[in-house]
Amino acid sequence: MNDIAPAIELKGISKAFGPVQANKDISIRVRPGTIHGIIGENGAGKSTLMSILYGFYKADSGEIWVNGKQTEIPDSEAAIAAGIGMVFQHFKLVENFTVLENIILGVEDGFLLRPSLSKARRELKSLADEYGLNVDPDAVIEEIGVGMQQRVEILKALYRRANILILDEPTGVLTPAEADQLFRILDRLREEGKTIILITHKLREIMDITDTVSVMRRGEMTATVKTAETNPQELAELMVGRKVLLQVDKIPAKPGDVVLDVQHLDVTDNQGVHRVKDVSFNIRAGEILGIAGVAGNGQSELLEVLGGYRKADGKVLVNGQEIDLSSKADGQDRRRAGISHVPEDRHREGLILNFSAWENTAFGYHMDERYQKNGLIMDNAAIIRDTAEKMERFDVRPPNPMLAAKNFSGGNQQKIVVAREIERNPDILLIGQPTRGVDIGAIEFIHKQIVALRDQGKAILLVSVELDEIMSLSDRIAVMFDGKIMGERLPHETDVNELGLLMAGMQRETA
């Protein structure tokens, strides 16, 4: 086995962006026909390293070897020619094109599309059958779920004859069931001799699917070990450089009075689709209600109504006072009522990526007296000072209020949003997908902030597709399916299997 050349070998790769050293003298060998995991905190340099391998960036120094041959990869075309494909965290698909049109985009056989489409249809069926990647070739991308879209990205790479697949945080937008299906596909690809490099920060995924794992920290490779010879705790310590608490540490809740009371809530979207159907629940001071469910079952619309940017029918009381559910309501209305909101999608709803960190920490709170000069104009210096203090308390790296939000890693972007909302001392915190795309160190930190807020007597509505997160953080769990609450459970009286059945619209006894 040692005589077989590595599928990929990187030797002494270094890459800097200005003063930031993203990769420092990194060397790594990936055996053919294996799944090789690369883990590390956000900002550790994982994606930069793989972007160099795929030709998106050019290394300042170092060598790339593919199947035993030194290979120059100045761009993605050269990577594809070398048999390397990459599936990005944020899919690169044309949403109003069909699956088939996306597959052939950029590799058409001349000006006439019909022969290309006919050939692609045949090859697509063959690839789908071989690897269990079944997807409707005529489906429009915007009309299929993210799990199917990911299959399309994998099929795109295989159609281009990729033998080496790089997957960057592939489960960041997937439900647990979709993630399990992806792992079955990756296992099939490995059996067929494909080499897979899996970038992730989820230790369960590493332990479940990889053969070997390399750990990066602050731009350097700190260790490479066989997966069977390590454990989650050791990997977490290698990633972060200290012991990490993998389980949420919290005392039993001490619920007080009802703070949020939702009664018979109904939401119909702009297309006339009934998204939330007669939903009722309440949350008391000092408790966390977790909403579990497969994405697309009404949880997002529920958060949007409570956050003030979607209208609804029904009644919602905050501290006994009814709030406006009409289209006249807005986020400011909710903030005045004592509601803070960490939205599900930090890029679309939580941040303006081209704006600086200090500007982002003021969004929604720019009329705060602390941020005003004589009640007439914003006091930018005061906002910058306040942002610097928040960055220190929430361990945002780098702690630079002037840096644009887009230049922070995902975990640090999330910390900026969480700090902005939690620091307002709300009565109710709405928090959607709090650790989506966030590394293990930041997950630990964000979970601690949520529990600390609960222990201060605040009411928290948590929406997450991560069942482990729902189970460990929640004091009560409600499950949504098809816009309805299927049932409510106490974490110590249920398990992942029962919650999974409820998420699929079934009760345990009827399954």
N, C-alpha and C positions, 0 to 999 in steps of 0.2 A: 504494500500500500504506500510506503514511503517513497517508492520510485516513481509514483504517478505525480506529474506536475500539478501544482495548485491550479484551480480554475481561475483564481484571482490572487495576485500577490502585489501588495503595495509596499514600496521600500522608501523609507525616509521622507514621507510626504509632509510638507509644511505649506501653510497658507495663512497670510495675514490680510486683514482689511484695515488699512490705516494702522493705528496703534493696537488694534485687537488681533491677537494671535489665535486664529480659529483652530488651526491644526499645527501641531509641533512635532516634527520628526516621527511620524506615525508609520509603523510597519505592521502588516497583517497578512496572514495566509489563509485562504479559504479553500478547503478540499472540495473536489468535484463531487456532485451527487449528494450534497449535504445541505442542511439548513443552518446557517451561521448567524447567530444573533449579535447585534451591536446595541448595547444599552448605555445609558448615561443620562444625566440631568439635561433639561432644556438648556441650550447654550454650550453643551459639552463639545460640540463640533461634529456630531454624527452625520447630520444632513450635509454639512459642508464637505466632509470626506467623500460621501457617496455622490455628491454633485460633481466633484472632481473626477471620480471614476466614470460618471455618465457624460462628462464633457461640458457641463454647464459652467464650471469654473476651471481655470488653469492653475495648477499648483505652482508655488514659487520655487519649489525644489522637490526632488524625489522622482521615483520611477513607477510605472504601472506595467505589470506583466499579466498577460492573459493566456492561459493554457501553456505556460512555459516560455512564452515569447514576449520580449519587451515591446510594448505597444504605445504609440502616441495617440492620445484621445483629445484632440483640440475642440471637438464639438459633439453633439448628440448623434449626428450622422455617423461619425467614426465609431462611437460606442455601439450603435446598432449594427454597424458592419462587423464589429468584433464579437457580435452575439450577445450583447448586454442590453437588457430592457429594464425600464424603471417605472414603477407605479407610485405616483406621488401621493402625499397625504391629501392634498386638495386636487381632485381629479381634473385632468386637462381634456375635457370632452366638450364638443359643441352641442349645447343642450337642445337645439331645435333640429339637429340631424338625427337620423336613425342610427341604430347600433351598427349596421353594415356600413353606412357612410362614414362613421367615425373610425371603423376598423381600417378602411382603405385610405383615409385622409393622409396625404403626403407620400403614399406609395402606389399611386394609380399607374396603370399600364398604358400611358399615353393619354391623348385628349378625349377619346371616347370612353365614357364612364361605364356604359353597359357591359362591355366585356370584363372590366375590372370588377364590377359588382357581381357578375355571374360567377367569376372565378373565386371571389372572396366568399360568396355564399357557400360554395362547395367546401372550401378549406375551413370555413368557420364551423360548419356542421361536423367535419372530421375532427377538428380540435376540441369542440364541445363534447363530442362523444368520448374522445380519448381521455380527457382530463375532468370530466364531470362538470363542465362549465356551461351548462345549458342556459341559453338566453334567446329571446325572440329577436332574430336579425332585423325585423321590420319595426320594432318598438322604437319610439322616439325617446331620447335620453331623458328629457325633462319629465316624462311620464312613468319612469321606472324608479324603484327605490335605490338607495345608496349601495346596498349589497349587490344588486345587479349591475350598477354602474362600475363597481370595482371589478366584477367579472369581465366587463367590457375592456377595462384597462389591461387586465392580464391577457385577455385574448388579443388585444392590439400588439402587445409585446411578443406573444407566441407567433402571431401571423407574420411578424418581422424576423422570425427565425431565432428568437432569443433563447439561448441555453443557460444564461445567467440572469436571474431576475432579482432586482433590488426593490424591496417594498418598504416605503417610508411611513411609519406609524399607520399600518394598514387597518387597524381596528378602531382608530380614533372616532369614526363616525358610524360605527356598526353597533347593532344590538348584540347582546351575548349570543343569541342564537345564530345571527349572521356571522359573528366571529368564529363560532364553532364550525360552521359550514366552510368558512375560508380555510381553517386549519385542515379540514379534510381534503380540500383542493390542493393545498400546499404539500400535504403528505403524498398525494397522488403524483404531483409533479416531481417530488423527490424520488419516488419509486421509478419514475420514467427516466431518471438520470439528470434532471435539471438541478442546477445549483441555485440556492436561494439565499440572499442576504436580507435579513429581517431587522429593520431599525425599529425599536420600540423602547418604552420605559416601563412596560407592564411585566412584572416578574412572573406572573402566572403564565403568560404567553410564552415567555422564555423557557420556563420549566416544562411546559406541555409539548412544545413543538420543535425546539432546536436540538442540534447535535453538539454544537460548540457555541460559546458565547464570549465576546470580547467586551471589555468595559472601558468606557472613556470618561475622563474627568478633566474639565477645564482645558480641552484641546489636546490632551495627551492620552495615549493608550496605557491604562494602568494594569490590565491583566487580560489573559485569554485562558479559559479553562473549559474542560469538557463539562457539558451540562449535567451529566449523570454524577459528576464528582463535586458538585457545589449545591447550594441551597439559597432560598430567597434572602435570608438574613445576611449571608456572606456577600451576595451580589449587591444588596442595598448599601452595605457598608463600603464596598469598593466604589460604588457610584458616587456616594455623598461624602465619603471620607470620615464618617462618624457612624455611631450606632443610630439606627432609624426605627421608630416605633411603627410596626406594620399593622397593628390593630388600633382602632380608635379607643382612647382611654377616656371614659366618662362615667360619672356617678349617675345613679338613677334620677330621672326627671322628677321635679317637684312642681307639677302643673298648678297654675293659679286660675284666674278668671278667664273666660273666653275673650280673646282679643279679635280674632277674625271669624266671622260667621257667614258662610256662603249658603244661600238658600235657593234651590231650584234654578240653577244657572243654565241658560241655554245660549249657545253661540252658533250663528249661521254665517258662513264666510261670503265673500263678494260673488262667488259662483253659485250661491244658493245651497251649498253643502252644509248639512247639520253637523258641526264639529264637536260641540259639547252638549250633552243631553241630560237635562234635569239633574245636575250635579249639586249635591249638598254635603257639606262637612264643616267642621269648626276646628280651630287651633287655639289652645290655651297659652297663656303666658308661661314661659319656661319649658316649652316642649317643641320637638321637631316632628312635623308630619311629613313623611316621605311619600311621594307619588311615584309609583313604579309603573312601567308600561313600555311596550314597544313604541319607538318614535312614530308620530303620526296618528296617535289615538286620542288627541284632544288636549294633551298636557301643555303644548306650546300655546294654544289658544287660551287655555285657562290662565297661564302666566301673563299673557298679553292683556287680557281683560283686567286682571288684578293690578297689573303695572300701568294701566291707563291708556293703552294705545290700541284697544279693540273694543267695540261696543258689544253689549250683551243684554239679554232679558233675564229677569230674576231679581234677587236682592242680595247685596253684600253689606254687612255691617262691620265697622272697625271701631272697637271700643264702644259698641252700642249705637254708633252713629252711621246712618246709611250713606254710602258713597254713590256718586253719579256713575251710572253704567252706560250713559248715552254717548254719542260721538262728540259731545261737547267736552267730555273729560279729557285729561291729559296727565302726563307724568308729574307735573307740578301739583296738580290736584291730589295725586296719591302721596306725594312727599309731605304735603301739608297735613294729610291724614295720618302720617307716621309710618308710611310704607317705603322701604328701600328695595331696590330690584337689581340683582345681578343676572343679566339676561343669559339665555342659553348660548347665543352666538356672539362672542365678544367682538369679533371683527365687524359684523353687520350692525349690531345693536349696542355694544358696550363701549366701543372706541372709535375715534376717527384716526386711522392709522398714520396719516401724514402729519397730524398735529402732535405737538410735544406732550410729554408726560404731564407737565403742569397744567396744560390746557385741558387734557383729558380728565384730570382729577377735579376740575371745576365744573364739568358738564352737568347740568341739571341743578347745580348749587351756586351758580354764578351770581345770584341775587342775595346770597348770604351776607349778612352785615359784616362779617370778618373779611369779606372779599371786596368791600366797597370803600371808596373814598368820598366822604361827605354824602353818601347815598346817591351819588351821581354817576361815577365811573368806576370800572373795576380796578382794584389795586393789585396789579400783576405781581409786584414784589411780594405782597402778602401771600398770594396763591403759591408762588414759587417756594417760599419759606415753608408753608404748610405742606406742600408736596414733598419737600426734602425730609420733613419729619415723618410723614407717612411712609416714605420709602425706607427709612431707617427702621421704623417699627415693624414693617411688613417684609423686611429683608429683600427688597427689590434690587436686582442686580442688572446693570450697574446703577448705583444710586444717583442718577443724573436727571434732574427734572427737565433739563433742556433737550434731552434726546427724544427724537420722534418715536411714537408708540410702535411703529413698524420695525424699529431696530432692536426691540426687546424680544427675547424668546417667548414662546407661548405661555409658559408658567409665570413669567414675570409680567406679561400683559394681564394675565388673570389676576395677579396680586394687585395690580393698579386698580382694576375694576372693583375687586373685593374691598380694598382699603377705602375707596371712595364711598361705597355704600355702607359698610359696617361702621365707619368712623362717624356717621351721622346720628348714631344712637337711636335707631328706629325702634318702633314698637313691633313692627313686623318686617322680617326679611324674606323676600322672595328670591330664591336662588336656583337657577337652572343649570344643570350639567356643570357643577362647580369645578370639577377636575378634568374636564374633557381636554385631551392633548397636553396634560400637565405632568411633569416628572414627579418621581416618588418623594423627593424632598419637599417640593411645593405642595403635593397632596397632603402630606403630614401636617404642614403648616396651615393650610386652608381648613382642614378638618378641625384643627385645634381652635381656630378663630370662630368657626360655626358653633362648636360646643361651648366655647367661652361666652358667646352671645346668648345662647340658650340659658346658661347658668346665671346670667345677669337678669333673667326673667323675661326675655324676649320670645316672641312667637316666630317660628321659622317654617316656611313651606319649601321643602326640598324636592326638586324634580331631577331624576337621574335615570339613565338607562343602565347604569352600572349597579347590578343587584347587590354586589358586595358592599358598595357604598351605601345603598338604601338600608341594607340589613344592619350595618355597623353604626350608622349615624342616627337612624330614626328611632323615635319613641313609639310612634304608631305608623303603620304603613297602609296606604290606600292604593289599590291597583286600578288603573284605567284601561278600558278596552272599548274601542268603537265609540268614544266620547262619553262613556258611562263609568261610574264607579262600580267595579265588579265585587268589591268586598274590602273590608278593613281587617287588618291583622296586627297582633303584637309581635315584635321580632322574635321573642323567645318562645312563641307558640306556633311558629311557622317555619318553613324552610324554602330554599331556592326552588325546589321542585313544585311546591304548591303555588308559589308566586308565579312561576313560569306558566302553570296551567291557567291561572287567573288572567295573566297577560295574553293568553290565547283565547280567552272568552269562555273557559271551562272551569267548573268546580272539581275538586279532587274526587268526590264521590261519583261524578258523572263522566269522568274522563275514560 
